[in-house]
């Protein structure tokens, strides 16, 4: 089984590219949303650590946003509770898909949270122009520049992520090119791991 981790800036198109491989995708953002909606235990822990912000279950993104903007250490507190849960889901995902040839991991802080093992995961960096990314981000319905700036501070510099990656894929936000390039990349990875 080949595990592929997708790296890149917020809004660079990682999730779209992950889906183009045509193999199961572990989408950490979706799992986190699920945890906020369904995991009562997680809610209790967050409420205990952030009583001024976390008020009711299911956890509201609005409350988390306020906590993060209020104090940068609050993001660390949230992550310390949420990430172990995400890891549990990830283990389950790997187990369920153990017979698949390729598994894709779309995890925003893959390297930062030491979720990956460099000998066991192929890293693909999504390279996109800053102006294209920002244009794309502004179209999101829950776009919040302050939050994005805060989140970017928690990420390793993109140059480091690029250096750590085994492959690079350019995203010009033209889906036809991208689909073709992902196909080429997938074949390269499959051939290199035979």
N, C-alpha and C positions, 0 to 999 in steps of 0.2 A: 504493500500500500504506500502510495506517495502522498505525503501531506504537504499542501501548498499554503503558505501564509501570504496574505495580500497586505502590503504596506503602502503608505502614502499619506498625503495631507488630508485634513478634514475637507470633504467636498471634492476630492480628486476623482471620484467615480469608482472607488474600491468595490462597493457592493454590486454595482452594475457589472463590472469586470468579473467578479467572483461567480456571478450567475452564468456568464457566457461559457464557462468551462464545461457546463453540462453534467457536472457531478454534484453530489450532496455538498451543501454549503453550511458551515456553522457560522451563523450571523450573531455575533455577541450583542449587538444593539437590540436585536429582537428578543434575545434571551433576557436582557436586562429589563426591557419593558414588561416582559412576562413576570419576572421576579417582582417588580413593583406592583403589578396587578394581582398576583396570586399568592405570593409568599408572605404569609402572616408573621412567621418567625423573623424574617428579614425586617419587616415593618417594626416589630417590637424592638429589635436591636437598634434600628435607625432612630426610633422615637426616643430611646434611652440616651443615645449619643447626641442627638440634635433636638431636644425637647422644644426649643423655641421655633422650630421650623416644621418638623414633621408632626402633623396633627391627626390625620385620619387615614384609614385603610379603605381602598387601595391608595398607595402613595401617589401623590400628585407631582408631576414634573415641575409645576410652578413652585412648589415648596422646596424642591431640591435645588432649583435654579436660584431661589432667594438665598438658600444656605451657602451655595458656592460663591455667589457674588458678595455675600456678607464677609466671608473669611476664607482665604485660600486653603487653610488647613481642613476645612469642612469637606473638601473634595477627597482628601486623604482618608477622612473618617468614613465617608460613604463607600469609597473603594475597598477599604479594609473589611467591610461587611458584605458588599456585593460580589467582589471578585472570587472569594472562595465558592460562592454559589454558582457563578458562571463556570468555574473549573469543573464542578460536579456535572453540570449539563454537558460540558465538553467531553468529559469521560464517557458519559452515557451515549453521546452522539457517535463517538469513535467505536464504541461497543456495538451499537445498532448497525453501523455501516462497515463493520470489519471486513466484509467480503468485497467492498468496492475497490476499484483500481486506484482511484484518486479521491482525496477529501480536500475541500477548500476551507480555509479558516479566515473569516473576515472579522478580525478582532482589532479595534482601534489601538489599544495599548499592548499589542502582542509582545514587543521587545521590552518595553518599559516594565511590564509586570512579570517578566521572566516566564511567560506562558510557553514559549517555544524552546525546543532543544535544537541548537544549530546543526547537529549531526543528523537530526531526524526530520527536519522540515526544510523544504525548498522555499526561499523567500522571493517574492515578486514585488518590485516597487512600481507603483503607478505614478508616472511622471506627467504632470500637467502644469500649464502656465498659471501663475498666480492670478492673473486678471480673469482667466476663464473660470478658475475655481471660485473666485469672489462673485462673479456674475451668476454662477450656478447657485451658490449659497444664498444670495439675496432673494432668489425665487422660492426658497423654502418657506412654507407657511409659518414655521415656528422660529424663523431666523432671528438670532440675537447676537449682535456683534460682540458685546461684552463677554458673553459666555464663550463664544468661539475663541476669543483672545485668551481667556483664562485656560481653556482646554488645551490650546496650542502650547502654552507655557509648560504644561505637564508632559508634553511629548518630547522625545529626543529630536534634536535638529534633523531636518529632512536629509541633509548631506550624509549624516551618520547612517540613517536608515538605508539610503541609496547604496552606501559602501558595503553594508552588511548583506545586501540582497544578491541573490544568485542571478536574477534576471531583471530586466527593466522593460516596462511597456509604456509607450507614450499614449496619453489620452488627449485627443484633440476634440473630444465630445461629438464626434461624428460616428454614430453607432455602426454604420456599415464597415468603415475602416477597422474599428475596434473589434468587431466580431471576427473579422478576417485575421487580425493580428493575434487575437487570443487563440484562435485555432492553430496558427503557426507555432505560437509559444507552447501550447499544450503538447503538440507533437515533438517539439524540441525536448521538453521535460520528460516525456514518455521514453524517447530514444535514449536520453542520457541516463535513465534509471533502469534500463533493461538488463 
